[in-house]
């Protein structure tokens, strides 16, 4: 699992640094918002693991949903 400070390489070649995580994120899609509007919010969404990264070139922050994004941990805090 990814930890804060790990160096991450995405499948498109971009490099980022993990700044937060892992944490539990409730993933909501279009049909989940319809369920909330109908009063069934306890059935809406899926809980998944996520972590946040920053791209050093641009400073942009991004949430990465585990299982939906392909990535490789290049350098882990444990290997330092």
mmJSON file of the N, C-alpha and C atoms, coordinates in Angstrom:
{"data_MODEL":{"atom_site":{
"group_PDB":["ATOM","ATOM","ATOM","ATOM","ATOM","ATOM","ATOM","ATOM","ATOM","ATOM","ATOM","ATOM","ATOM","ATOM","ATOM","ATOM","ATOM","ATOM","ATOM","ATOM","ATOM","ATOM","ATOM","ATOM","ATOM","ATOM","ATOM","ATOM","ATOM","ATOM","ATOM","ATOM","ATOM","ATOM","ATOM","ATOM","ATOM","ATOM","ATOM","ATOM","ATOM","ATOM","ATOM","ATOM","ATOM","ATOM","ATOM","ATOM","ATOM","ATOM","ATOM","ATOM","ATOM","ATOM","ATOM","ATOM","ATOM","ATOM","ATOM","ATOM","ATOM","ATOM","ATOM","ATOM","ATOM","ATOM","ATOM","ATOM","ATOM","ATOM","ATOM","ATOM","ATOM","ATOM","ATOM","ATOM","ATOM","ATOM","ATOM","ATOM","ATOM","ATOM","ATOM","ATOM","ATOM","ATOM","ATOM","ATOM","ATOM","ATOM","ATOM","ATOM","ATOM","ATOM","ATOM","ATOM","ATOM","ATOM","ATOM","ATOM","ATOM","ATOM","ATOM","ATOM","ATOM","ATOM","ATOM","ATOM","ATOM","ATOM","ATOM","ATOM","ATOM","ATOM","ATOM","ATOM","ATOM","ATOM","ATOM","ATOM","ATOM","ATOM","ATOM","ATOM","ATOM","ATOM","ATOM","ATOM","ATOM","ATOM","ATOM","ATOM","ATOM","ATOM","ATOM","ATOM","ATOM","ATOM","ATOM","ATOM","ATOM","ATOM","ATOM","ATOM","ATOM","ATOM","ATOM","ATOM","ATOM","ATOM","ATOM","ATOM","ATOM","ATOM","ATOM","ATOM","ATOM","ATOM","ATOM","ATOM","ATOM","ATOM","ATOM","ATOM","ATOM","ATOM","ATOM","ATOM","ATOM","ATOM","ATOM","ATOM","ATOM","ATOM","ATOM","ATOM","ATOM","ATOM","ATOM","ATOM","ATOM","ATOM","ATOM","ATOM","ATOM","ATOM","ATOM","ATOM","ATOM","ATOM","ATOM","ATOM","ATOM","ATOM","ATOM","ATOM","ATOM","ATOM","ATOM","ATOM","ATOM","ATOM","ATOM","ATOM","ATOM","ATOM","ATOM","ATOM","ATOM","ATOM","ATOM","ATOM","ATOM","ATOM","ATOM","ATOM","ATOM","ATOM","ATOM","ATOM","ATOM","ATOM","ATOM","ATOM","ATOM","ATOM","ATOM","ATOM","ATOM","ATOM","ATOM","ATOM","ATOM","ATOM","ATOM","ATOM","ATOM","ATOM","ATOM","ATOM"],
"id":[1,2,3,4,5,6,7,8,9,10,11,12,13,14,15,16,17,18,19,20,21,22,23,24,25,26,27,28,29,30,31,32,33,34,35,36,37,38,39,40,41,42,43,44,45,46,47,48,49,50,51,52,53,54,55,56,57,58,59,60,61,62,63,64,65,66,67,68,69,70,71,72,73,74,75,76,77,78,79,80,81,82,83,84,85,86,87,88,89,90,91,92,93,94,95,96,97,98,99,100,101,102,103,104,105,106,107,108,109,110,111,112,113,114,115,116,117,118,119,120,121,122,123,124,125,126,127,128,129,130,131,132,133,134,135,136,137,138,139,140,141,142,143,144,145,146,147,148,149,150,151,152,153,154,155,156,157,158,159,160,161,162,163,164,165,166,167,168,169,170,171,172,173,174,175,176,177,178,179,180,181,182,183,184,185,186,187,188,189,190,191,192,193,194,195,196,197,198,199,200,201,202,203,204,205,206,207,208,209,210,211,212,213,214,215,216,217,218,219,220,221,222,223,224,225,226,227,228,229,230,231,232,233,234,235,236,237,238,239,240],
"type_symbol":["N","C","C","N","C","C","N","C","C","N","C","C","N","C","C","N","C","C","N","C","C","N","C","C","N","C","C","N","C","C","N","C","C","N","C","C","N","C","C","N","C","C","N","C","C","N","C","C","N","C","C","N","C","C","N","C","C","N","C","C","N","C","C","N","C","C","N","C","C","N","C","C","N","C","C","N","C","C","N","C","C","N","C","C","N","C","C","N","C","C","N","C","C","N","C","C","N","C","C","N","C","C","N","C","C","N","C","C","N","C","C","N","C","C","N","C","C","N","C","C","N","C","C","N","C","C","N","C","C","N","C","C","N","C","C","N","C","C","N","C","C","N","C","C","N","C","C","N","C","C","N","C","C","N","C","C","N","C","C","N","C","C","N","C","C","N","C","C","N","C","C","N","C","C","N","C","C","N","C","C","N","C","C","N","C","C","N","C","C","N","C","C","N","C","C","N","C","C","N","C","C","N","C","C","N","C","C","N","C","C","N","C","C","N","C","C","N","C","C","N","C","C","N","C","C","N","C","C","N","C","C","N","C","C","N","C","C","N","C","C"],
"label_atom_id":["N","CA","C","N","CA","C","N","CA","C","N","CA","C","N","CA","C","N","CA","C","N","CA","C","N","CA","C","N","CA","C","N","CA","C","N","CA","C","N","CA","C","N","CA","C","N","CA","C","N","CA","C","N","CA","C","N","CA","C","N","CA","C","N","CA","C","N","CA","C","N","CA","C","N","CA","C","N","CA","C","N","CA","C","N","CA","C","N","CA","C","N","CA","C","N","CA","C","N","CA","C","N","CA","C","N","CA","C","N","CA","C","N","CA","C","N","CA","C","N","CA","C","N","CA","C","N","CA","C","N","CA","C","N","CA","C","N","CA","C","N","CA","C","N","CA","C","N","CA","C","N","CA","C","N","CA","C","N","CA","C","N","CA","C","N","CA","C","N","CA","C","N","CA","C","N","CA","C","N","CA","C","N","CA","C","N","CA","C","N","CA","C","N","CA","C","N","CA","C","N","CA","C","N","CA","C","N","CA","C","N","CA","C","N","CA","C","N","CA","C","N","CA","C","N","CA","C","N","CA","C","N","CA","C","N","CA","C","N","CA","C","N","CA","C","N","CA","C","N","CA","C","N","CA","C","N","CA","C","N","CA","C","N","CA","C","N","CA","C","N","CA","C","N","CA","C","N","CA","C"],
"label_alt_id":[null,null,null,null,null,null,null,null,null,null,null,null,null,null,null,null,null,null,null,null,null,null,null,null,null,null,null,null,null,null,null,null,null,null,null,null,null,null,null,null,null,null,null,null,null,null,null,null,null,null,null,null,null,null,null,null,null,null,null,null,null,null,null,null,null,null,null,null,null,null,null,null,null,null,null,null,null,null,null,null,null,null,null,null,null,null,null,null,null,null,null,null,null,null,null,null,null,null,null,null,null,null,null,null,null,null,null,null,null,null,null,null,null,null,null,null,null,null,null,null,null,null,null,null,null,null,null,null,null,null,null,null,null,null,null,null,null,null,null,null,null,null,null,null,null,null,null,null,null,null,null,null,null,null,null,null,null,null,null,null,null,null,null,null,null,null,null,null,null,null,null,null,null,null,null,null,null,null,null,null,null,null,null,null,null,null,null,null,null,null,null,null,null,null,null,null,null,null,null,null,null,null,null,null,null,null,null,null,null,null,null,null,null,null,null,null,null,null,null,null,null,null,null,null,null,null,null,null,null,null,null,null,null,null,null,null,null,null,null,null],
"label_comp_id":["UNK","UNK","UNK","UNK","UNK","UNK","UNK","UNK","UNK","UNK","UNK","UNK","UNK","UNK","UNK","UNK","UNK","UNK","UNK","UNK","UNK","UNK","UNK","UNK","UNK","UNK","UNK","UNK","UNK","UNK","UNK","UNK","UNK","UNK","UNK","UNK","UNK","UNK","UNK","UNK","UNK","UNK","UNK","UNK","UNK","UNK","UNK","UNK","UNK","UNK","UNK","UNK","UNK","UNK","UNK","UNK","UNK","UNK","UNK","UNK","UNK","UNK","UNK","UNK","UNK","UNK","UNK","UNK","UNK","UNK","UNK","UNK","UNK","UNK","UNK","UNK","UNK","UNK","UNK","UNK","UNK","UNK","UNK","UNK","UNK","UNK","UNK","UNK","UNK","UNK","UNK","UNK","UNK","UNK","UNK","UNK","UNK","UNK","UNK","UNK","UNK","UNK","UNK","UNK","UNK","UNK","UNK","UNK","UNK","UNK","UNK","UNK","UNK","UNK","UNK","UNK","UNK","UNK","UNK","UNK","UNK","UNK","UNK","UNK","UNK","UNK","UNK","UNK","UNK","UNK","UNK","UNK","UNK","UNK","UNK","UNK","UNK","UNK","UNK","UNK","UNK","UNK","UNK","UNK","UNK","UNK","UNK","UNK","UNK","UNK","UNK","UNK","UNK","UNK","UNK","UNK","UNK","UNK","UNK","UNK","UNK","UNK","UNK","UNK","UNK","UNK","UNK","UNK","UNK","UNK","UNK","UNK","UNK","UNK","UNK","UNK","UNK","UNK","UNK","UNK","UNK","UNK","UNK","UNK","UNK","UNK","UNK","UNK","UNK","UNK","UNK","UNK","UNK","UNK","UNK","UNK","UNK","UNK","UNK","UNK","UNK","UNK","UNK","UNK","UNK","UNK","UNK","UNK","UNK","UNK","UNK","UNK","UNK","UNK","UNK","UNK","UNK","UNK","UNK","UNK","UNK","UNK","UNK","UNK","UNK","UNK","UNK","UNK","UNK","UNK","UNK","UNK","UNK","UNK","UNK","UNK","UNK","UNK","UNK","UNK"],
"label_asym_id":["A","A","A","A","A","A","A","A","A","A","A","A","A","A","A","A","A","A","A","A","A","A","A","A","A","A","A","A","A","A","A","A","A","A","A","A","A","A","A","A","A","A","A","A","A","A","A","A","A","A","A","A","A","A","A","A","A","A","A","A","A","A","A","A","A","A","A","A","A","A","A","A","A","A","A","A","A","A","A","A","A","A","A","A","A","A","A","A","A","A","A","A","A","A","A","A","A","A","A","A","A","A","A","A","A","A","A","A","A","A","A","A","A","A","A","A","A","A","A","A","A","A","A","A","A","A","A","A","A","A","A","A","A","A","A","A","A","A","A","A","A","A","A","A","A","A","A","A","A","A","A","A","A","A","A","A","A","A","A","A","A","A","A","A","A","A","A","A","A","A","A","A","A","A","A","A","A","A","A","A","A","A","A","A","A","A","A","A","A","A","A","A","A","A","A","A","A","A","A","A","A","A","A","A","A","A","A","A","A","A","A","A","A","A","A","A","A","A","A","A","A","A","A","A","A","A","A","A","A","A","A","A","A","A","A","A","A","A","A","A"],
"label_entity_id":["1","1","1","1","1","1","1","1","1","1","1","1","1","1","1","1","1","1","1","1","1","1","1","1","1","1","1","1","1","1","1","1","1","1","1","1","1","1","1","1","1","1","1","1","1","1","1","1","1","1","1","1","1","1","1","1","1","1","1","1","1","1","1","1","1","1","1","1","1","1","1","1","1","1","1","1","1","1","1","1","1","1","1","1","1","1","1","1","1","1","1","1","1","1","1","1","1","1","1","1","1","1","1","1","1","1","1","1","1","1","1","1","1","1","1","1","1","1","1","1","1","1","1","1","1","1","1","1","1","1","1","1","1","1","1","1","1","1","1","1","1","1","1","1","1","1","1","1","1","1","1","1","1","1","1","1","1","1","1","1","1","1","1","1","1","1","1","1","1","1","1","1","1","1","1","1","1","1","1","1","1","1","1","1","1","1","1","1","1","1","1","1","1","1","1","1","1","1","1","1","1","1","1","1","1","1","1","1","1","1","1","1","1","1","1","1","1","1","1","1","1","1","1","1","1","1","1","1","1","1","1","1","1","1","1","1","1","1","1","1"],
"label_seq_id":[1,1,1,2,2,2,3,3,3,4,4,4,5,5,5,6,6,6,7,7,7,8,8,8,9,9,9,10,10,10,11,11,11,12,12,12,13,13,13,14,14,14,15,15,15,16,16,16,17,17,17,18,18,18,19,19,19,20,20,20,21,21,21,22,22,22,23,23,23,24,24,24,25,25,25,26,26,26,27,27,27,28,28,28,29,29,29,30,30,30,31,31,31,32,32,32,33,33,33,34,34,34,35,35,35,36,36,36,37,37,37,38,38,38,39,39,39,40,40,40,41,41,41,42,42,42,43,43,43,44,44,44,45,45,45,46,46,46,47,47,47,48,48,48,49,49,49,50,50,50,51,51,51,52,52,52,53,53,53,54,54,54,55,55,55,56,56,56,57,57,57,58,58,58,59,59,59,60,60,60,61,61,61,62,62,62,63,63,63,64,64,64,65,65,65,66,66,66,67,67,67,68,68,68,69,69,69,70,70,70,71,71,71,72,72,72,73,73,73,74,74,74,75,75,75,76,76,76,77,77,77,78,78,78,79,79,79,80,80,80],
"pdbx_PDB_ins_code":[null,null,null,null,null,null,null,null,null,null,null,null,null,null,null,null,null,null,null,null,null,null,null,null,null,null,null,null,null,null,null,null,null,null,null,null,null,null,null,null,null,null,null,null,null,null,null,null,null,null,null,null,null,null,null,null,null,null,null,null,null,null,null,null,null,null,null,null,null,null,null,null,null,null,null,null,null,null,null,null,null,null,null,null,null,null,null,null,null,null,null,null,null,null,null,null,null,null,null,null,null,null,null,null,null,null,null,null,null,null,null,null,null,null,null,null,null,null,null,null,null,null,null,null,null,null,null,null,null,null,null,null,null,null,null,null,null,null,null,null,null,null,null,null,null,null,null,null,null,null,null,null,null,null,null,null,null,null,null,null,null,null,null,null,null,null,null,null,null,null,null,null,null,null,null,null,null,null,null,null,null,null,null,null,null,null,null,null,null,null,null,null,null,null,null,null,null,null,null,null,null,null,null,null,null,null,null,null,null,null,null,null,null,null,null,null,null,null,null,null,null,null,null,null,null,null,null,null,null,null,null,null,null,null,null,null,null,null,null,null],
"Cartn_x":[0.846,0.0,0.887,0.381,1.1,1.041,2.165,2.229,2.715,2.491,2.934,4.443,4.873,6.284,6.751,5.93,6.309,6.334,7.236,7.331,6.513,5.576,4.616,4.821,4.804,4.838,3.547,2.826,1.567,1.809,0.809,0.94,1.211,0.846,1.111,2.499,3.309,4.681,4.86,3.77,3.881,4.399,5.187,5.746,5.096,4.756,4.131,4.627,4.355,4.728,3.453,3.324,2.153,2.238,1.179,1.168,0.152,-0.761,-1.765,-2.288,-2.474,-3.13,-2.345,-2.869,-4.171,-5.309,-6.473,-7.672,-8.881,-9.99,-11.221,-11.98,-12.4,-13.127,-14.436,-15.515,-16.81,-16.96,-16.917,-16.992,-18.455,-18.848,-20.233,-20.266,-21.171,-21.391,-22.781,-23.143,-24.406,-25.622,-25.702,-26.866,-26.898,-25.743,-25.708,-26.331,-26.086,-26.686,-28.204,-28.683,-30.125,-30.714,-29.997,-30.462,-30.521,-29.532,-29.528,-30.734,-31.043,-32.177,-33.505,-33.557,-34.777,-34.812,-33.848,-33.845,-33.195,-32.445,-31.796,-30.277,-29.808,-28.374,-27.572,-28.21,-27.474,-27.102,-27.722,-27.403,-26.5,-26.247,-25.52,-24.012,-23.271,-21.821,-21.132,-19.826,-18.966,-17.751,-17.381,-16.196,-14.968,-13.916,-12.693,-11.491,-10.307,-9.072,-8.62,-8.053,-7.553,-6.331,-5.575,-4.478,-4.308,-3.708,-3.509,-2.053,-1.833,-0.484,-0.345,0.898,1.212,2.21,2.024,2.93,3.956,5.241,6.254,6.411,6.189,6.369,5.345,4.099,3.01,2.477,2.711,2.151,0.7,0.174,-1.23,-1.456,-2.531,-2.932,-3.967,-3.917,-4.875,-5.179,-6.443,-6.845,-6.745,-6.107,-5.955,-6.8,-7.739,-8.594,-7.904,-7.59,-6.927,-7.857,-7.312,-8.088,-8.642,-8.626,-9.111,-7.982,-6.84,-5.702,-4.502,-3.797,-2.61,-1.397,-0.632,0.561,1.558,2.79,3.868,4.534,4.855,5.608,7.079,7.729,9.132,10.05,9.723,10.564,9.666,9.794,8.981,9.779,9.081,9.739,10.519,10.015,10.651,12.023,12.272,13.538,14.609,14.262,15.244,16.195],
"Cartn_y":[-1.184,0.0,1.242,2.299,3.568,4.305,4.919,5.737,7.136,8.066,9.444,9.459,10.18,10.296,9.355,8.388,7.446,8.143,7.707,8.205,7.28,7.842,7.073,7.366,6.296,6.463,5.899,6.722,6.314,5.659,4.959,4.232,5.167,6.442,7.393,8.023,7.591,8.071,9.217,9.792,10.897,10.405,11.257,10.961,11.894,11.349,12.149,11.672,12.468,12.143,12.02,10.931,10.737,11.719,12.493,13.483,13.173,12.235,11.866,10.475,9.689,8.418,7.267,6.105,5.802,6.121,6.371,6.657,6.079,6.006,5.48,6.609,6.359,7.35,6.731,7.489,7.007,7.477,6.53,6.811,6.884,8.015,8.231,8.433,7.744,7.901,8.482,8.704,9.372,8.705,7.401,6.703,6.813,6.97,7.118,8.448,9.505,10.802,10.762,9.969,9.799,9.082,8.1,7.384,8.324,9.203,10.183,11.1,11.548,12.436,11.763,10.434,9.682,9.208,9.632,9.287,7.953,7.387,6.1,6.255,7.285,7.574,6.476,5.71,4.64,3.506,3.443,2.43,2.969,4.264,4.902,4.842,4.681,4.762,3.462,3.48,2.344,2.89,2.23,2.653,1.985,2.783,2.286,2.988,2.474,3.096,4.158,5.237,6.316,6.942,7.696,8.492,9.717,10.77,12.014,12.134,12.678,12.902,14.345,14.79,16.09,15.856,16.569,16.485,17.603,17.283,18.303,19.345,18.96,19.898,21.028,20.701,21.681,22.089,21.251,21.518,21.104,20.431,20.013,18.838,18.91,17.822,16.948,15.637,14.711,13.586,13.178,12.004,10.791,9.738,8.504,7.436,6.868,5.802,4.476,3.733,2.432,1.486,0.775,-0.156,0.446,1.76,2.42,3.057,3.236,3.883,2.952,2.787,1.941,2.784,2.292,3.0,2.0,2.471,1.686,2.531,1.939,2.653,2.508,3.641,3.606,3.579,4.409,4.499,4.602,3.64,3.614,4.194,4.763,5.272,4.172,2.94,1.825,1.5,1.811,1.473,2.528,3.632,4.698,4.33],
"Cartn_z":[0.0,0.0,0.0,-0.54,-0.642,0.69,1.052,2.258,1.905,2.802,2.607,2.377,1.333,0.998,-0.09,-0.504,-1.561,-2.917,-3.786,-5.15,-6.043,-6.806,-7.596,-9.08,-9.903,-11.361,-11.931,-12.685,-13.292,-14.649,-15.158,-16.424,-17.606,-17.492,-18.567,-18.46,-17.462,-17.325,-16.344,-15.843,-14.897,-13.547,-12.894,-11.58,-10.57,-9.393,-8.339,-6.982,-5.957,-4.587,-3.766,-3.017,-2.152,-0.98,-0.77,0.305,1.398,1.134,2.131,1.813,2.852,2.626,3.177,3.025,2.444,3.403,2.844,3.625,2.915,3.626,3.061,2.373,1.147,0.348,-0.124,-0.004,-0.507,-1.947,-2.852,-4.281,-4.7,-5.245,-5.673,-7.185,-7.847,-9.275,-9.491,-10.746,-11.079,-10.417,-10.518,-9.955,-8.424,-7.797,-6.341,-5.91,-6.68,-6.354,-6.525,-7.487,-7.645,-6.438,-5.904,-4.713,-3.512,-3.376,-2.28,-2.403,-3.622,-3.852,-3.503,-3.582,-3.267,-1.821,-1.011,0.409,0.739,-0.191,0.054,0.145,0.846,0.898,1.584,2.459,3.128,2.169,0.992,-0.009,-1.118,-1.122,-2.216,-1.989,-3.071,-3.029,-2.669,-2.876,-2.573,-1.828,-0.736,0.0,-0.601,-0.795,-1.41,-0.785,-1.044,-0.552,-1.55,-1.032,-1.87,-1.207,-1.998,-1.464,-2.353,-1.814,-2.551,-2.965,-4.164,-4.675,-5.132,-5.23,-5.814,-6.941,-8.048,-9.182,-9.038,-8.854,-8.576,-9.686,-10.947,-12.061,-12.027,-11.647,-11.707,-10.338,-9.319,-7.994,-7.869,-8.882,-8.896,-7.942,-7.161,-6.274,-6.966,-6.677,-7.293,-6.319,-6.253,-5.475,-6.387,-5.905,-6.666,-5.989,-6.735,-6.234,-6.525,-5.495,-5.675,-6.432,-7.395,-8.192,-9.462,-9.577,-10.8,-11.592,-10.962,-11.601,-11.525,-12.639,-12.639,-12.249,-11.281,-10.824,-10.26,-10.103,-9.51,-8.449,-7.31,-6.286,-6.627,-6.996,-7.386,-6.17,-5.183,-4.002,-2.78,-1.92,-0.706,0.453,1.424,2.62,3.324,3.248,3.932,3.361,2.081,1.457,1.691,2.303,2.544,3.652],
"occupancy":[1.0,1.0,1.0,1.0,1.0,1.0,1.0,1.0,1.0,1.0,1.0,1.0,1.0,1.0,1.0,1.0,1.0,1.0,1.0,1.0,1.0,1.0,1.0,1.0,1.0,1.0,1.0,1.0,1.0,1.0,1.0,1.0,1.0,1.0,1.0,1.0,1.0,1.0,1.0,1.0,1.0,1.0,1.0,1.0,1.0,1.0,1.0,1.0,1.0,1.0,1.0,1.0,1.0,1.0,1.0,1.0,1.0,1.0,1.0,1.0,1.0,1.0,1.0,1.0,1.0,1.0,1.0,1.0,1.0,1.0,1.0,1.0,1.0,1.0,1.0,1.0,1.0,1.0,1.0,1.0,1.0,1.0,1.0,1.0,1.0,1.0,1.0,1.0,1.0,1.0,1.0,1.0,1.0,1.0,1.0,1.0,1.0,1.0,1.0,1.0,1.0,1.0,1.0,1.0,1.0,1.0,1.0,1.0,1.0,1.0,1.0,1.0,1.0,1.0,1.0,1.0,1.0,1.0,1.0,1.0,1.0,1.0,1.0,1.0,1.0,1.0,1.0,1.0,1.0,1.0,1.0,1.0,1.0,1.0,1.0,1.0,1.0,1.0,1.0,1.0,1.0,1.0,1.0,1.0,1.0,1.0,1.0,1.0,1.0,1.0,1.0,1.0,1.0,1.0,1.0,1.0,1.0,1.0,1.0,1.0,1.0,1.0,1.0,1.0,1.0,1.0,1.0,1.0,1.0,1.0,1.0,1.0,1.0,1.0,1.0,1.0,1.0,1.0,1.0,1.0,1.0,1.0,1.0,1.0,1.0,1.0,1.0,1.0,1.0,1.0,1.0,1.0,1.0,1.0,1.0,1.0,1.0,1.0,1.0,1.0,1.0,1.0,1.0,1.0,1.0,1.0,1.0,1.0,1.0,1.0,1.0,1.0,1.0,1.0,1.0,1.0,1.0,1.0,1.0,1.0,1.0,1.0,1.0,1.0,1.0,1.0,1.0,1.0,1.0,1.0,1.0,1.0,1.0,1.0,1.0,1.0,1.0,1.0,1.0,1.0],
"B_iso_or_equiv":[0.0,0.0,0.0,0.0,0.0,0.0,0.0,0.0,0.0,0.0,0.0,0.0,0.0,0.0,0.0,0.0,0.0,0.0,0.0,0.0,0.0,0.0,0.0,0.0,0.0,0.0,0.0,0.0,0.0,0.0,0.0,0.0,0.0,0.0,0.0,0.0,0.0,0.0,0.0,0.0,0.0,0.0,0.0,0.0,0.0,0.0,0.0,0.0,0.0,0.0,0.0,0.0,0.0,0.0,0.0,0.0,0.0,0.0,0.0,0.0,0.0,0.0,0.0,0.0,0.0,0.0,0.0,0.0,0.0,0.0,0.0,0.0,0.0,0.0,0.0,0.0,0.0,0.0,0.0,0.0,0.0,0.0,0.0,0.0,0.0,0.0,0.0,0.0,0.0,0.0,0.0,0.0,0.0,0.0,0.0,0.0,0.0,0.0,0.0,0.0,0.0,0.0,0.0,0.0,0.0,0.0,0.0,0.0,0.0,0.0,0.0,0.0,0.0,0.0,0.0,0.0,0.0,0.0,0.0,0.0,0.0,0.0,0.0,0.0,0.0,0.0,0.0,0.0,0.0,0.0,0.0,0.0,0.0,0.0,0.0,0.0,0.0,0.0,0.0,0.0,0.0,0.0,0.0,0.0,0.0,0.0,0.0,0.0,0.0,0.0,0.0,0.0,0.0,0.0,0.0,0.0,0.0,0.0,0.0,0.0,0.0,0.0,0.0,0.0,0.0,0.0,0.0,0.0,0.0,0.0,0.0,0.0,0.0,0.0,0.0,0.0,0.0,0.0,0.0,0.0,0.0,0.0,0.0,0.0,0.0,0.0,0.0,0.0,0.0,0.0,0.0,0.0,0.0,0.0,0.0,0.0,0.0,0.0,0.0,0.0,0.0,0.0,0.0,0.0,0.0,0.0,0.0,0.0,0.0,0.0,0.0,0.0,0.0,0.0,0.0,0.0,0.0,0.0,0.0,0.0,0.0,0.0,0.0,0.0,0.0,0.0,0.0,0.0,0.0,0.0,0.0,0.0,0.0,0.0,0.0,0.0,0.0,0.0,0.0,0.0],
"pdbx_formal_charge":[null,null,null,null,null,null,null,null,null,null,null,null,null,null,null,null,null,null,null,null,null,null,null,null,null,null,null,null,null,null,null,null,null,null,null,null,null,null,null,null,null,null,null,null,null,null,null,null,null,null,null,null,null,null,null,null,null,null,null,null,null,null,null,null,null,null,null,null,null,null,null,null,null,null,null,null,null,null,null,null,null,null,null,null,null,null,null,null,null,null,null,null,null,null,null,null,null,null,null,null,null,null,null,null,null,null,null,null,null,null,null,null,null,null,null,null,null,null,null,null,null,null,null,null,null,null,null,null,null,null,null,null,null,null,null,null,null,null,null,null,null,null,null,null,null,null,null,null,null,null,null,null,null,null,null,null,null,null,null,null,null,null,null,null,null,null,null,null,null,null,null,null,null,null,null,null,null,null,null,null,null,null,null,null,null,null,null,null,null,null,null,null,null,null,null,null,null,null,null,null,null,null,null,null,null,null,null,null,null,null,null,null,null,null,null,null,null,null,null,null,null,null,null,null,null,null,null,null,null,null,null,null,null,null,null,null,null,null,null,null],
"auth_seq_id":[1,1,1,2,2,2,3,3,3,4,4,4,5,5,5,6,6,6,7,7,7,8,8,8,9,9,9,10,10,10,11,11,11,12,12,12,13,13,13,14,14,14,15,15,15,16,16,16,17,17,17,18,18,18,19,19,19,20,20,20,21,21,21,22,22,22,23,23,23,24,24,24,25,25,25,26,26,26,27,27,27,28,28,28,29,29,29,30,30,30,31,31,31,32,32,32,33,33,33,34,34,34,35,35,35,36,36,36,37,37,37,38,38,38,39,39,39,40,40,40,41,41,41,42,42,42,43,43,43,44,44,44,45,45,45,46,46,46,47,47,47,48,48,48,49,49,49,50,50,50,51,51,51,52,52,52,53,53,53,54,54,54,55,55,55,56,56,56,57,57,57,58,58,58,59,59,59,60,60,60,61,61,61,62,62,62,63,63,63,64,64,64,65,65,65,66,66,66,67,67,67,68,68,68,69,69,69,70,70,70,71,71,71,72,72,72,73,73,73,74,74,74,75,75,75,76,76,76,77,77,77,78,78,78,79,79,79,80,80,80],
"auth_comp_id":["UNK","UNK","UNK","UNK","UNK","UNK","UNK","UNK","UNK","UNK","UNK","UNK","UNK","UNK","UNK","UNK","UNK","UNK","UNK","UNK","UNK","UNK","UNK","UNK","UNK","UNK","UNK","UNK","UNK","UNK","UNK","UNK","UNK","UNK","UNK","UNK","UNK","UNK","UNK","UNK","UNK","UNK","UNK","UNK","UNK","UNK","UNK","UNK","UNK","UNK","UNK","UNK","UNK","UNK","UNK","UNK","UNK","UNK","UNK","UNK","UNK","UNK","UNK","UNK","UNK","UNK","UNK","UNK","UNK","UNK","UNK","UNK","UNK","UNK","UNK","UNK","UNK","UNK","UNK","UNK","UNK","UNK","UNK","UNK","UNK","UNK","UNK","UNK","UNK","UNK","UNK","UNK","UNK","UNK","UNK","UNK","UNK","UNK","UNK","UNK","UNK","UNK","UNK","UNK","UNK","UNK","UNK","UNK","UNK","UNK","UNK","UNK","UNK","UNK","UNK","UNK","UNK","UNK","UNK","UNK","UNK","UNK","UNK","UNK","UNK","UNK","UNK","UNK","UNK","UNK","UNK","UNK","UNK","UNK","UNK","UNK","UNK","UNK","UNK","UNK","UNK","UNK","UNK","UNK","UNK","UNK","UNK","UNK","UNK","UNK","UNK","UNK","UNK","UNK","UNK","UNK","UNK","UNK","UNK","UNK","UNK","UNK","UNK","UNK","UNK","UNK","UNK","UNK","UNK","UNK","UNK","UNK","UNK","UNK","UNK","UNK","UNK","UNK","UNK","UNK","UNK","UNK","UNK","UNK","UNK","UNK","UNK","UNK","UNK","UNK","UNK","UNK","UNK","UNK","UNK","UNK","UNK","UNK","UNK","UNK","UNK","UNK","UNK","UNK","UNK","UNK","UNK","UNK","UNK","UNK","UNK","UNK","UNK","UNK","UNK","UNK","UNK","UNK","UNK","UNK","UNK","UNK","UNK","UNK","UNK","UNK","UNK","UNK","UNK","UNK","UNK","UNK","UNK","UNK","UNK","UNK","UNK","UNK","UNK","UNK"],
"auth_asym_id":["A","A","A","A","A","A","A","A","A","A","A","A","A","A","A","A","A","A","A","A","A","A","A","A","A","A","A","A","A","A","A","A","A","A","A","A","A","A","A","A","A","A","A","A","A","A","A","A","A","A","A","A","A","A","A","A","A","A","A","A","A","A","A","A","A","A","A","A","A","A","A","A","A","A","A","A","A","A","A","A","A","A","A","A","A","A","A","A","A","A","A","A","A","A","A","A","A","A","A","A","A","A","A","A","A","A","A","A","A","A","A","A","A","A","A","A","A","A","A","A","A","A","A","A","A","A","A","A","A","A","A","A","A","A","A","A","A","A","A","A","A","A","A","A","A","A","A","A","A","A","A","A","A","A","A","A","A","A","A","A","A","A","A","A","A","A","A","A","A","A","A","A","A","A","A","A","A","A","A","A","A","A","A","A","A","A","A","A","A","A","A","A","A","A","A","A","A","A","A","A","A","A","A","A","A","A","A","A","A","A","A","A","A","A","A","A","A","A","A","A","A","A","A","A","A","A","A","A","A","A","A","A","A","A","A","A","A","A","A","A"],
"auth_atom_id":["N","CA","C","N","CA","C","N","CA","C","N","CA","C","N","CA","C","N","CA","C","N","CA","C","N","CA","C","N","CA","C","N","CA","C","N","CA","C","N","CA","C","N","CA","C","N","CA","C","N","CA","C","N","CA","C","N","CA","C","N","CA","C","N","CA","C","N","CA","C","N","CA","C","N","CA","C","N","CA","C","N","CA","C","N","CA","C","N","CA","C","N","CA","C","N","CA","C","N","CA","C","N","CA","C","N","CA","C","N","CA","C","N","CA","C","N","CA","C","N","CA","C","N","CA","C","N","CA","C","N","CA","C","N","CA","C","N","CA","C","N","CA","C","N","CA","C","N","CA","C","N","CA","C","N","CA","C","N","CA","C","N","CA","C","N","CA","C","N","CA","C","N","CA","C","N","CA","C","N","CA","C","N","CA","C","N","CA","C","N","CA","C","N","CA","C","N","CA","C","N","CA","C","N","CA","C","N","CA","C","N","CA","C","N","CA","C","N","CA","C","N","CA","C","N","CA","C","N","CA","C","N","CA","C","N","CA","C","N","CA","C","N","CA","C","N","CA","C","N","CA","C","N","CA","C","N","CA","C","N","CA","C","N","CA","C","N","CA","C","N","CA","C","N","CA","C","N","CA","C"],
"pdbx_PDB_model_num":[1,1,1,1,1,1,1,1,1,1,1,1,1,1,1,1,1,1,1,1,1,1,1,1,1,1,1,1,1,1,1,1,1,1,1,1,1,1,1,1,1,1,1,1,1,1,1,1,1,1,1,1,1,1,1,1,1,1,1,1,1,1,1,1,1,1,1,1,1,1,1,1,1,1,1,1,1,1,1,1,1,1,1,1,1,1,1,1,1,1,1,1,1,1,1,1,1,1,1,1,1,1,1,1,1,1,1,1,1,1,1,1,1,1,1,1,1,1,1,1,1,1,1,1,1,1,1,1,1,1,1,1,1,1,1,1,1,1,1,1,1,1,1,1,1,1,1,1,1,1,1,1,1,1,1,1,1,1,1,1,1,1,1,1,1,1,1,1,1,1,1,1,1,1,1,1,1,1,1,1,1,1,1,1,1,1,1,1,1,1,1,1,1,1,1,1,1,1,1,1,1,1,1,1,1,1,1,1,1,1,1,1,1,1,1,1,1,1,1,1,1,1,1,1,1,1,1,1,1,1,1,1,1,1,1,1,1,1,1,1]
}}}
